[in-house]
Amino acid sequence: MIGAVPWLNLGEGQGDSPKGTLGDRPQGAPYLRLVVHHGLTALLPMTEIQQVLVIPPQQLTVIPNMPPVMMGLMNFRNRIVWVLDLAQLLNLEPLDANTSLLTIALLQTPEGYLGLALKEVRGIVRLPESAIQSPVGTVSATLVPYLKGCCRLDQTLFFILDGGAIARQCWTQCVPVDAP
């Protein structure tokens, strides 16, 4: 059973506590709260995220003959970044093609940067490791490979994404590799 987790950190970075004390500050690892789809909010460990960008979709270069989940390529600090539609990867309705801005969470992987396009970012949540439960039996089996776990926060079920697993899936099935 997934228990309620009351550690939503609304005051992150505001410096409410006196210097050198923790005060009422929630403890636990920081997670970025992502709105992936109108019906799904997920958490991604801050340790897996390089940066969050908000760009116009025209900055993506669409590549022909790619799986639909791959939205295209973008330039980030003179590096090529593949951008995928996170909702579509998770078997949800794709992002709106007529959007004026895309929110992209950049993962830094051993193979390079990978951009996860999503609806929006809604701040930071801190969770102790003990709050994270197994997703097996709670979610569809097709989602489990992309998750580290799940938890309840204010009566809402949050999926905790595994950026490494998402990147491995992308690099092995979506991105073309040069043959020797």
C-alpha positions as CSV (number, residue, x, y, z in Angstrom):
1,M,0.0,0.0,0.0
2,I,1.3,3.4,-0.9
3,G,1.2,5.8,2.1
4,A,0.6,9.6,2.0
5,V,3.7,11.7,1.7
6,P,3.3,15.2,3.2
7,W,6.8,16.5,2.2
8,L,5.9,18.9,-0.6
9,N,8.5,21.7,-0.5
10,L,6.8,24.9,-1.5
11,G,9.5,27.1,0.0
12,E,12.5,25.6,-1.8
13,G,15.3,28.1,-2.1
14,Q,13.5,31.0,-0.3
15,G,15.9,30.9,2.7
16,D,13.2,30.9,5.4
17,S,15.4,29.2,7.9
18,P,18.2,31.1,9.7
19,K,21.6,30.4,8.3
20,G,23.0,27.1,9.5
21,T,19.7,25.6,10.7
22,L,17.2,23.4,8.9
23,G,14.1,24.6,10.7
24,D,11.0,23.1,9.2
25,R,12.6,22.4,5.9
26,P,11.6,19.0,4.5
27,Q,14.3,16.4,4.3
28,G,14.9,14.0,1.4
29,A,16.2,13.9,-2.1
30,P,14.9,16.6,-4.5
31,Y,12.7,15.7,-7.4
32,L,11.5,18.0,-10.2
33,R,7.7,17.8,-10.6
34,L,6.8,17.4,-14.2
35,V,3.4,17.6,-15.9
36,V,3.8,15.0,-18.6
37,H,0.2,14.9,-19.7
38,H,-3.1,16.4,-18.5
39,G,-3.7,13.2,-16.5
40,L,-0.1,12.5,-15.4
41,T,2.3,14.3,-13.1
42,A,5.7,12.6,-12.5
43,L,8.8,13.2,-10.5
44,L,12.4,13.0,-11.9
45,P,15.4,13.1,-9.6
46,M,17.2,16.4,-9.8
47,T,20.5,14.4,-10.0
48,E,19.5,13.3,-13.5
49,I,18.6,16.7,-14.9
50,Q,21.1,19.0,-16.4
51,Q,18.7,21.9,-17.2
52,V,15.1,22.8,-18.1
53,L,14.5,24.8,-21.3
54,V,11.4,26.5,-22.6
55,I,11.8,26.9,-26.4
56,P,9.6,27.5,-29.4
57,P,9.0,24.3,-31.4
58,Q,10.6,25.9,-34.4
59,Q,14.0,25.4,-32.7
60,L,13.6,21.6,-33.2
61,T,14.8,20.1,-36.5
62,V,12.4,17.3,-37.5
63,I,14.2,14.2,-38.8
64,P,12.3,12.1,-41.4
65,N,11.7,8.4,-40.9
66,M,12.1,8.5,-37.2
67,P,9.7,6.9,-34.7
68,P,6.8,9.3,-33.8
69,V,8.1,9.6,-30.2
70,M,11.2,11.4,-31.5
71,M,10.3,15.1,-32.0
72,G,13.6,16.1,-33.5
73,L,17.0,17.5,-32.8
74,M,18.1,20.8,-31.1
75,N,21.3,22.6,-30.5
76,F,22.3,23.0,-26.8
77,R,25.6,24.6,-26.1
78,N,27.0,23.5,-29.5
79,R,25.9,19.9,-28.9
80,I,23.2,18.0,-30.8
81,V,20.3,16.9,-28.5
82,W,17.7,14.4,-29.4
83,V,14.2,15.4,-28.1
84,L,11.5,12.9,-27.4
85,D,7.9,13.3,-26.5
86,L,7.8,11.9,-23.0
87,A,4.0,11.5,-23.0
88,Q,4.1,9.5,-26.2
89,L,7.0,7.3,-24.8
90,L,4.7,6.5,-21.9
91,N,1.9,5.4,-24.3
92,L,-0.2,8.6,-23.7
93,E,-1.6,11.1,-26.1
94,P,1.3,13.1,-27.8
95,L,2.0,16.7,-26.9
96,D,-0.1,19.3,-28.7
97,A,1.6,20.0,-32.1
98,N,0.2,23.6,-32.1
99,T,1.9,24.6,-28.9
100,S,3.7,27.9,-28.9
101,L,6.4,26.8,-26.4
102,L,7.9,23.5,-25.5
103,T,9.3,22.7,-22.0
104,I,12.2,20.3,-22.2
105,A,14.0,18.7,-19.3
106,L,17.6,17.8,-20.4
107,L,19.0,14.6,-19.1
108,Q,22.8,14.2,-19.2
109,T,23.6,10.6,-20.0
110,P,26.9,8.8,-20.7
111,E,25.9,8.8,-24.4
112,G,25.1,12.6,-24.4
113,Y,22.2,14.9,-23.7
114,L,18.6,13.7,-24.2
115,G,15.7,16.1,-24.1
116,L,12.3,15.1,-22.6
117,A,9.5,17.3,-24.0
118,L,6.6,17.7,-21.6
119,K,3.7,20.1,-20.7
120,E,5.3,22.0,-17.8
121,V,7.5,21.9,-14.7
122,R,5.8,22.6,-11.4
123,G,8.6,23.0,-8.9
124,I,10.6,20.8,-6.6
125,V,9.4,18.1,-4.2
126,R,11.6,16.5,-1.6
127,L,11.0,12.8,-0.8
128,P,12.7,10.5,1.7
129,E,13.8,7.2,0.2
130,S,11.3,5.4,2.4
131,A,8.3,7.2,0.7
132,I,9.0,5.5,-2.6
133,Q,7.1,2.3,-3.3
134,S,7.3,-0.3,-6.0
135,P,5.2,0.5,-9.1
136,V,4.5,-3.2,-9.9
137,G,0.8,-3.8,-9.6
138,T,0.0,-0.1,-9.3
139,V,0.6,0.9,-12.9
140,S,0.5,-0.7,-16.3
141,A,3.3,-3.2,-17.0
142,T,4.4,-1.1,-20.0
143,L,5.3,1.9,-17.7
144,V,7.3,-0.1,-15.1
145,P,10.6,-0.2,-17.1
146,Y,10.6,3.6,-17.1
147,L,10.0,4.0,-13.3
148,K,12.0,3.9,-10.1
149,G,8.8,3.8,-8.1
150,C,5.8,5.7,-7.2
151,C,4.4,7.6,-4.1
152,R,1.3,9.4,-2.9
153,L,1.5,13.1,-2.3
154,D,-1.6,15.1,-1.3
155,Q,-3.9,12.2,-2.4
156,T,-2.2,12.2,-5.9
157,L,-0.2,9.3,-7.2
158,F,3.1,10.4,-8.6
159,F,5.3,8.2,-10.8
160,I,9.1,8.6,-10.1
161,L,10.8,8.4,-13.5
162,D,14.1,6.7,-14.1
163,G,16.0,9.0,-16.5
164,G,18.7,6.3,-17.1
165,A,16.1,3.8,-18.2
166,I,14.4,6.3,-20.5
167,A,17.7,7.2,-22.0
168,R,18.7,3.6,-22.5
169,Q,15.4,2.9,-24.2
170,C,15.8,5.9,-26.5
171,W,19.4,5.1,-27.4
172,T,18.7,1.4,-28.2
173,Q,15.4,1.7,-30.0
174,C,14.9,5.3,-31.3
175,V,18.2,6.9,-32.2
176,P,20.1,5.6,-35.3
177,V,23.6,4.3,-34.7
178,D,26.3,4.5,-37.3
179,A,27.3,1.0,-38.5
180,P,31.0,0.2,-38.8
